[in-house]
């Protein structure tokens, strides 16, 4: 039977499991290359830059839910000028933006859209759109793999943008929609861990409703003379065989007989 202190601790532990859920996931966009060999704008004319036909390409990135809204509810990024007509973007910075671009979404996962608008001197070159479709976020950043995408411009199909994209649950969030929170306080990290489904479970070597029974204490066989070792929270108890006593059952009991 649980003692009063153990009951209190168990109630406190269970309370952490029913705390309000706040989902959390990440979208990473990594640029690879932009190509506009014909130096065309969306209206079919050539780029014009003070007598030169070199484009002054900028990118506007907009992340949003996959609905009818055009608002960049998940975030937006403006790169500034990144180059002219054919641009290698596989580097740490493109213009003023860091590559990859990261968007942190604080809500349950849903289908999303990332649109890219390329312009030159504020004139449209083309729009490029990514839709997540049925793809679900990966479980963690360590497991997440980039998807390589090459998209042709919707108004200028001779241009194309190549990039990589991935989505994954933030650290401490689990489940297909990243809506299960599993947070282990520092004081409990020696005993608890989160499983693949975001449930708190005992670490190997611990057991009990509070994960406070350390079975490892008995693995070194501290009890002698075939005694039984019983884990008891952070300590253990040796149950001695007949004829032995002491904390570790290492003291023999001697019986003397007297002849009268």
SVG drawing of the C-alpha trace seen along z (x, -y; Angstrom):
<svg xmlns="http://www.w3.org/2000/svg" viewBox="-11 -53 41 86">
<polyline fill="none" stroke="black" stroke-width="0.4" points="0.0,0.0 1.3,-3.5 2.3,-5.6 0.9,-9.2 4.0,-10.8 3.9,-8.4 0.3,-9.2 1.0,-12.9 3.9,-12.4 1.7,-10.2 -1.0,-12.8 1.5,-15.5 2.9,-13.3 -0.6,-12.6 -1.4,-16.3 1.5,-16.9 -0.1,-14.5 -3.3,-16.5 -1.8,-20.0 -3.1,-22.0 -1.8,-20.8 0.0,-23.3 1.2,-21.7 4.5,-22.7 6.2,-21.8 8.8,-23.2 9.0,-23.9 12.5,-24.2 13.0,-25.6 16.5,-25.3 17.2,-27.0 19.4,-25.3 19.2,-27.1 17.2,-29.7 17.2,-29.7 15.8,-32.3 18.1,-31.8 15.9,-33.8 15.9,-36.8 12.1,-37.1 9.5,-38.7 6.0,-37.3 4.7,-39.7 7.1,-38.3 9.4,-41.3 13.1,-41.1 14.5,-42.3 15.6,-45.9 18.2,-47.2 19.7,-50.6 20.3,-49.5 21.3,-45.9 19.1,-42.8 20.4,-41.3 17.6,-40.6 18.0,-41.9 16.2,-38.9 14.6,-39.0 12.5,-36.3 9.5,-36.7 8.6,-33.5 5.2,-33.0 4.2,-30.1 0.5,-29.6 -2.2,-27.0 -3.5,-25.2 -6.8,-27.2 -8.1,-30.1 -6.3,-32.7 -3.3,-34.5 -2.1,-35.8 1.4,-34.5 0.0,-33.2 3.0,-30.9 5.6,-33.5 7.3,-35.3 10.8,-36.1 12.1,-38.7 15.6,-38.0 16.7,-41.3 18.6,-41.0 20.1,-37.5 21.6,-37.7 20.7,-38.0 19.5,-35.2 21.1,-31.9 21.9,-31.8 23.5,-29.1 21.6,-29.4 23.2,-26.5 24.9,-28.6 24.4,-29.8 23.0,-33.2 21.0,-34.3 20.7,-38.1 19.8,-39.1 18.1,-35.8 19.6,-32.8 19.5,-29.5 17.6,-27.3 14.7,-29.4 12.9,-28.0 9.2,-28.6 8.0,-27.5 4.2,-26.7 2.5,-26.7 -0.6,-24.7 -1.6,-21.2 -0.2,-20.2 -2.3,-20.7 -1.7,-20.8 0.4,-23.9 1.5,-25.9 4.8,-27.7 4.8,-30.2 7.8,-31.8 7.5,-35.1 10.5,-36.1 10.7,-39.8 13.2,-42.0 13.1,-45.8 9.6,-45.1 8.3,-43.5 7.1,-39.9 9.3,-37.2 7.1,-34.3 5.4,-32.5 6.4,-29.1 4.2,-27.1 4.7,-24.1 1.8,-22.2 2.4,-19.7 -0.5,-17.4 -0.8,-14.3 2.7,-14.5 2.9,-14.4 5.7,-15.9 8.6,-13.7 8.9,-12.7 12.0,-14.8 14.7,-16.9 17.1,-14.0 14.7,-11.8 13.5,-14.5 14.6,-14.2 14.5,-16.9 12.3,-16.6 14.0,-17.9 11.6,-20.0 12.0,-21.8 9.1,-24.0 8.5,-25.9 7.1,-29.5 3.4,-29.6 3.5,-32.8 7.0,-32.1 7.5,-28.4 11.0,-28.9 12.2,-29.8 12.5,-27.4 13.3,-27.3 15.0,-24.3 14.8,-23.9 14.4,-21.4 11.7,-21.3 10.9,-19.3 8.6,-19.4 9.0,-17.8 7.8,-18.0 9.6,-20.3 11.6,-18.8 9.2,-17.5 6.2,-17.1 5.0,-13.8 2.1,-12.2 1.0,-12.5 0.0,-16.2 2.7,-17.1 0.0,-17.6 1.2,-15.3 3.5,-17.1 6.0,-15.0 8.2,-17.1 10.5,-15.5 11.5,-17.9 15.3,-17.9 14.7,-16.3 13.0,-13.3 15.3,-12.8 17.3,-10.1 14.1,-8.0 11.7,-8.9 11.9,-9.1 9.4,-9.7 8.6,-6.8 7.9,-7.1 4.3,-8.0 5.1,-10.8 4.2,-8.8 6.2,-9.1 7.8,-5.7 10.4,-4.4 14.0,-4.3 15.6,-0.9 16.5,0.2 13.5,-1.6 10.0,-0.5 6.9,-1.3 4.2,-3.9 6.7,-6.7 9.6,-5.0 11.4,-5.3 12.3,-1.6 15.9,-1.1 16.3,2.5 19.9,1.7 20.8,1.6 20.4,5.4 22.2,6.2 25.6,6.0 24.5,8.8 25.1,6.8 23.3,9.5 25.5,12.4 25.0,16.1 22.1,16.6 20.1,13.9 17.2,12.2 17.7,8.6 14.5,6.5 14.6,2.9 13.0,0.4 12.9,-3.0 16.4,-4.5 17.8,-1.6 17.4,2.1 16.8,4.8 18.5,8.2 16.2,11.0 18.6,13.5 18.6,17.3 18.3,19.1 21.6,18.9 22.6,15.4 22.0,11.9 23.3,8.3 22.5,5.7 24.0,7.7 23.4,11.2 27.1,11.6 27.2,12.4 26.7,16.0 24.5,17.0 26.2,19.5 24.2,21.8 25.9,23.2 24.7,26.2 25.5,26.8 25.6,30.1 24.1,30.0"/>
</svg>
